[in-house]
Amino acid sequence: MMFKIYLKLLQKYRFSRGWSLAELMMAAAMTLVIVMTAGFGLVMILRENKVANATGEMQYDLNRATEFITEEIRRAKTIETNVNDIMNNAPTFAAKHPDKTPILALKIDGIYERVIYYVDEVDNNSVWSGPGAIRRFGPGHYGDGGHVDPDDPDNLDKNKGRKPHKWQSLALVDMMALELDDEQKICPDLRPDPSREGEYTDAEGKRWYRFPRATADVQGFFSCVREDKQLAQINLVGTTLDEFEHLGYDQEGVREQKTRHSHKMEYNIVTIAHARSEVVGSSGEGVPSYRVNPRIFYDESGNGTLDVLYVNVPCYDGTTSTSVSTSIYTSESDFFGTVEGEGRGSTHSFNKGVTANPRVMDTRTGGCTTTNRQTQINVGDIRRIKYATNDTGSHTKLNDIIPQAPDNLGQLHNFENIVDELESRGLVREARDGTYNFVLPDNIVLYFVEFDVDETPLSSDSVTGELMVESESKKDSPYFDDMVFLMEVTR
């Protein structure tokens, strides 16, 4: 009705009188109302468009991040289920980010230490949108998503997969929720154990472990991992709460669902991803969970077998000797699987929690080494022992342990003989730059021994805490070429 009157006023023709002041004021008031109404509508449309864009961007980013995480899980061999194991197998992450809680820890073939995903709070001055972001600590990737190739001749520095000190912690996705309701912190479709916080069982009776374990620590990214380390449930909760605030909405009103936009604020994703397969060793058998540092600690029961591949110990009289006895010790008085010289010993069973300590002894009458005495070496003596594994050793190449260049006498030491032995067993592979990379099954720990070493003080590495040798040998440098043996771990 008002608009009809307004239209008549505009159309009214008064030849002699013109517009009255009252009519002009009424027309101006009506025009102002219409303009304000249109302007308010335009502002609301723009805000709605920004809300839709922010929500769509969050959902798209979370979907892409979920695809990335699940794809890397599929490339992994196992998913860690024990917090202590994560810290032991990811010492660089623990040293660099001691205040961060791992959400997902992946054991990936050929990658030293575990790849870690965790949640980090976003700073106010960050380029990332808050309140939280998922970060990944691990090696870089090629454009096709594959992990770095240590043999790439175009950029040898891409050998970061086995150099954890070069790994970076990079943000994968932002807009992650940091505050969840209690019901959002429960692993979906699993039964919580009322007596053990963060533990669940499924319909088949298998146990699952949530990361983080403490309910109070659970944020918008958490995982639930099955006891066999093969299956993980990934839970992500994204939020545009910060974006709503930037657009002028009341955060509390949105959070408490007092506005019609509240349902757009959060986006939940729950997905299941399976690791590639159970870890299988060189003989095709299953591999028990174990740790090396450099002794072998059994996280579950398994077997161990010594195999001495090469012995050539220099003697004080200028000769060499193969008179070495190698055994696995579990205590000072208990030892098993002894090998005299070269060869393979008998297999011995180890219970969960037992530490196997391979030990070698010079057995030549009167002693052989330049110290002219019997020498007994435990693998824990890092002055005399170096070791390599598929993903937990501190060395990636044979050349890191035994120099390929000749010494000042023009000798290659035992490098070529050791290469021949390791190549024949498929344990090393020549790279394009002429060096030799280790190619080790998951169940092999390869040890290198140097008998002639000075007893000198040790210092600690500032990052890993590992003991380092100040001055190691009476030679120009230690070559760890006197003896090579391996320990094979099987179920």
Salt bridges, closest charged atoms under 4 A:
GLU23 OE2 - ARG14 NH1 3.11
GLU48 OE2 - ARG260 NH2 2.81
GLU48 OE2 - HIS261 NE2 3.17
GLU48 OE1 - LYS264 NZ 3.45
GLU71 OE1 - ARG74 NH1 3.43
GLU71 OE2 - ARG75 NE 3.82
GLU72 OE2 - ARG136 NH2 2.89
GLU72 OE2 - HIS141 NE2 3.45
GLU72 OE2 - HIS147 NE2 2.63
GLU80 OE2 - ARG114 NE 2.78
GLU80 OE1 - LYS229 NZ 3.93
ASP85 OD1 - ARG291 NE 3.56
ASP109 OD1 - LYS77 NZ 3.93
ASP120 OD1 - LYS100 NZ 2.61
ASP120 OD2 - ARG135 NE 3.27
ASP151 OD2 - ARG429 NH2 3.31
ASP152 OD2 - LYS158 NZ 3.85
ASP157 OD1 - LYS166 NZ 2.51
ASP193 OD2 - ARG207 NH2 2.37
GLU199 OE1 - ARG207 NE 2.64
GLU199 OE2 - ARG213 NH1 3.95
ASP228 OD2 - ARG226 NH2 2.78
GLU252 OE2 - ARG255 NH1 2.70
GLU256 OE1 - LYS258 NZ 3.08
GLU278 OE2 - ARG491 NH1 2.10
ASP299 OD1 - ARG291 NH2 3.19
GLU300 OE2 - ARG491 NH2 3.10
ASP307 OD2 - ARG344 NH1 3.45
ASP307 OD2 - ARG425 NH1 3.08
ASP317 OD2 - ARG364 NH2 2.81
GLU332 OE2 - ARG359 NH2 3.29
ASP381 OD2 - ARG384 NE 3.27
ASP391 OD2 - LYS107 NZ 2.79
ASP391 OD2 - ARG114 NH1 3.05
ASP407 OD2 - HIS413 ND1 3.67
GLU421 OE2 - ARG425 NE 2.84
ASP442 OD2 - LYS77 NZ 2.35
ASP442 OD1 - LYS107 NZ 3.65
GLU450 OE2 - LYS475 NZ 3.39
GLU455 OE2 - ARG384 NH2 2.84
GLU488 OE1 - ARG344 NH2 2.42
